[in-house]
Amino acid sequence: MKWLKNLIRPEPLVLGNGKIVQPKMSIMVILVPIFIVAILFSAYIIEFDIFILLRRGYQFFVIVGRMIPPDWSYFPEVIGPLVETIMMSIFGTLLGAFLSLPLAFLSSDNIIKNKVFLWTNRMVVSLFRTLPILIFAFILKYIFGIGTFAGTLAIALFTWLIMTKMLYEIIETVDMGPFEAIESSGASRLRAFIVSIVPQILGQYISIALYNFEMNVRSAAILGYVGAGGIGLLLNEKLGWRRYDQVGLILFALLVTVYVIESISRLIRTRLS
Amino acid sequence: MSENILKMYKKRPKDWIVKWGSFLVIALLIAVSVPYVDYNGLTDYGQEIAKSIIFGIIQPDLSLLFDFSKTEAVPYLLLETACIAFLGTLVGSVLALPFAFISSRNIVPKWVATIGTFFITVVRTFPAFVYGLMFIRVTGPGPFTGALTLAVSGIGMTAKLYVETIEDLDKGIIEALDASGCNAIQKIRYGIIPQLMSNFASITIYRFEINVKNASILGLVGAGGIGYPLISAIGAFRWSDAGTLLFGLIVLVLIIEYGSGRLRRKLATGL
């Protein structure tokens, strides 16, 4: 690598006292060409076409323009699916959060000393955690049929896996003193965990559960698209019929809901920390 | 000894109100939300599907997984997904820059920043999928639409995180450069860019990680990537194909998550 560094050498600087300083080569010399190649290659792969954008791009603003003003009279029909969306998220998050504690216990390297068992757990968690929630819902719809159950289960599964990861990262940073003290007085690992570690992580546990709840409300809004209950079904239907004023109302209702939930959640989370 | 322990144990904090209170709140939430979850049992072929999917992931169809020539095979689809995410992230993070600067309270007047923040919040509320549903009606199906969607939907989150970085700017450095006689461009080049660069890069890499996941679901609306082949495989009950595609997606996301984590840790602790 040394010859490469000498290849593109910046001008040496002469300081006031006559000392010559050789600045290091900028990392940009390597990064910029790589980026340019990557951009051109990606543009080729995705069939980048500036003319489509120039010709049709304004249509997006036409659609947004037609959403304003929203069709307020449509509001009563939105309430039902909206409440359904929120309830799906509440139950899914609660179930996922509840299940994540035992699995996080089994995936923390300061509690489980059996490496094989530990890494099997973590492997399974991270394998399925990478899948987007919509794909979970899409598969579950085929297993449990169309309806809110598939959506709720998708939310629960996703929350369970992602919270497990967040939790075991927290558990691994806690103070192990109380745990060891209680274990040495004869308690089992599980008992020691409940008494000494759970109180330490409880605040953060509730905090990440609330954070997940926020995210889940947003993603639950699209689950209806694959037939897994909630407001997404209406959204897709109205977009298909080009009733953009009603789409506008749905999006507005969603905006208000998410904003209210986020504010409440943030309030509780700042109180917790 | 044990008497002391018992004495201390009796003096333990009495938090039964908090315990019962939170228990009640959770019970109430469950009671309210359960009626909305309608369980109708498994579908007729539900068990079989669950089994086939898991088998498909565990035993991927190798001929589909390592076929580099066909565009319907896994490697090309993953490449397309990654390219959509890459360009979408890049354009999105450039688009986010102006919004970030007009929403930072230490750069513009407060009322301008409030308007900017409001706009960012609105954009951020909706998942990328909603933008996808709209863009598909603008530029038609294809991976280009996917990248466009990610670019626009990424503005919200990226700009929000940029603003946090900009508001943390250390003004002392700029004042020091001012005192040593630098002009405006030099102040930006040596005072502002070095402070922002590593955080901005870190945020953009993080967004790329999220966008790979987003790109994989945008296929559901026909915006390119691995999503469409995936749902059509599931819809046509080709379970081993679906499992193979899922396997490929999992591997791609894990690799990108790992790389992104390494890079961001390096950026945070210095190269």
Interface residues (C-beta under 8 A of the other chain):
Chain A: I27 A38 I39 F41 S42 A43 I45 I46 E47 F48 D49 I52 L53 R56 G57 Q59 F60 I63 V64 V83 E84 M87 M88 I90 F91 L94 S126 L127 F128 T130 L131 P132 L134 I135 F138 I139 Y142 I143 F144 G145 G147 T148 F149 T152 R218 S219 A221 I222 Y225 V226 L235 N236 L239 L251 L254 L255 V258 Y259
Chain B: I26 L29 I30 V32 S33 V34 P35 Y36 V37 D38 Y39 N40 G41 L42 T43 Y45 G46 Q47 I49 A50 I53 I57 L79 E80 C83 I84 F86 L87 L90 T121 V122 T125 F126 P127 F129 V130 L133 M134 F135 R137 V138 T139 G140 G142 P143 F144 G146 A147 L148 V152 K213 N214 S216 I217 L220 G224 G227 L230 I231 I234 L246 L249 I250 V253 L254 E257 L271
